[in-house]
Amino acid sequence: MKKLFEILLPAKIDNTIRGWKLPFYIFALYTVISTVRSFIHLLSPDGGAGTIAGVDLSAAGADGIIFAFALWGSSQLLMAIFQLLVVVRYRSLIPFMWLMLILEVMLRELVGAMKPVTFAHTPPGAIGNRLFLPLAALMLILSLWSAYRQTSEAQ
């Protein structure tokens, strides 16, 4: 258990990929998608609320919805910058980042269940969450398992 914790949060955070590289490559691809998604929410006139998510913006308070989507985009951009740093400079944190992404998606799903919203159609992010969560869990397991095996064989 201690070894797994050290793989998740290594004492020496460097640019070393421990274990298989597949979780790294999938994470790098997700980082690009995450960056694009954040810019869409941040920069599009409606924050993607109406044009992408299908939120009815003709009702009173639509400005607040657009503002919330843009805020979400700014938060996503900060996360994307951190993801990019991990891809470029701190690759030893890949397993930890997979754990954080799993928690992020689970929290979004929880918020969606606690505060449901009616959409004209299912937003792409909702579909993406259902596909991404099992992928992220698999990448976390692969990154932990392969790094654990690598460190065990080295001893």
C-alpha positions, 0 to 999 in steps of 0.5 A: 500500500505504501508503494502505491501511495508513493507512485501516486505522490512520488517524493521526487516529482520529475519527468519520468514515466513510471510503468507503461506509456499508454496512460501518458499518451491518453492523458496527453490527448485528454489534455488537448481536448480539455484545453479546447473545451475550456476555450469554448466555454470561456470564449463563445458568446453563450459559453456553449450553454445554448449552442452546445448544451441546449440550455434554453437561454430565452428565459429570464436569468440567461445572462447568469447561465452564460456567466456560469458557463464562462466561469466553468471555462476559466476553471477548466482552463486552469486545470488544463494548464496544470495538465499541460505542465504534467504532460510536459514537465512532471510526468511522474504525476500521471497516476495522480492526475488520473485519480484527480480526473476520476474524482472531477467527473464523479463530482460533476455527476454528483452535482448533476444528480443533486441539481438536475437541469433540463436540456433540449438534448443530452450535452456532449459532456454528459455523454463524454463523462459516461465514456471517460469515467471507465477509461480513466479508471482503466488508465489509473489502474494501468499506470499504478499496476505497471509502475508497481511492477516496474519498481518491484522488478527493479528491487 
